[in-house]
Amino acid sequence: MSKKASRTVVGYTEEKDYRCLENLQRSFMDICLVYCGYEQNEPGRVFDNLPRENYVLHFVRSGKGILRIGDRDYEMGPGDAFYIPPGVHCAYKSDDLDPWVYTWVGFAGMKAETYVRNSGFSLENPVCHITQIEEVFGLVNQILDCHNMDYSSELRRDAYLMLIFAILIRNHESRTFLEGGEKHTDDPDFVVKAIDFIEHHYEQNIRIGEIASYLGVSRSHFSSTFKKCVGCTIQEYIVSLRMSKAAALLRDTALPVYAVANAVGYSDQLAFSKIFKQKFDVSPVSYRKNEQDVVILKQKGEFKDSVL
């Protein structure tokens, strides 16, 4: 008897004042959507946000509210956006008289921190004003409309997320220019060249010292600057890139696992399978069999993350 393919449940909830798409499978390496939503909050509603693994951005369309991170409070109104980093506990409360309406995106990926930083957000500066707030709301609504679990919808969701960051980064650059400051949105040229080199040679036995020599910088300077800019070590980036490429091959081709391993730089299939499982929590064979179903819900709080 053949083993039944596992199916991951994705929740899509739609109410009059609330829409949410959650538990999306992470597949895009640079940055990928994990969940998003929209809500008209009740007056005085408090949300106590427990630390999460992913990054979250909220965008306030109307109304007012307060964000608390640590011992600091931030008052916000229409057009403001606030950032919640991974692993950070915070709380936020809608105004008693003029409760806010906001939308949010939760995301992950190797370049997520870079995108956030280039948009002007940080733990020290978690609130920014966004002039194109209606455009952001429109893009989140388009993501929510793409709640089918087919490949085309996945690409559209990630494309809309990239457009949101294009707006945020342009907004930050314009604000910085008007304030007379210097732009700090670009990573050093050698980091960009290093990423390009890795993406063209990931299937080979890449050594950090060789990349540093190719770039003409010292190994120590290269390693420290890369981690500062990208948010992970060079080796972690290489492994994540290989696993992302492997996941795409498993999903989109019929290549046997050993051939997929060879294609992404692993001559030992067992070693490849072990690293793949550490990254995705399932074996390469199980990942290939996994499918996603959408459960349509009518009320907030009904969705429970589960694997059938």
Secondary structure, 3 states (H helix, E strand, C coil): CCCCCCEEEEEEEECCCEEEEECCCCCCCCCEEEEEEEEECCCCCEEEECCCCCEEEEEEEECEEEEEECCEEEEECCCEEEEECCCCCEEEEECCCCECEEEEEEEECCCHHHHHHHCCCCCCCCEEECCCHHHHHHHHHHHHHCCCCCHHHHHHHHHHHHHHHHHHHHHHHHHHHHCCCCCCCCCCHHHHHHHHHHHHHCCCCCCHHHHHHHHCCCHHHHHHHHHHHHCCCHHHHHHHHHHHHHHHHHHHCCCCHHHHHHHCCCCCHHHHHHHHHHHHCCCHHHHHHCEEEEEEECCCCCCCCCEC
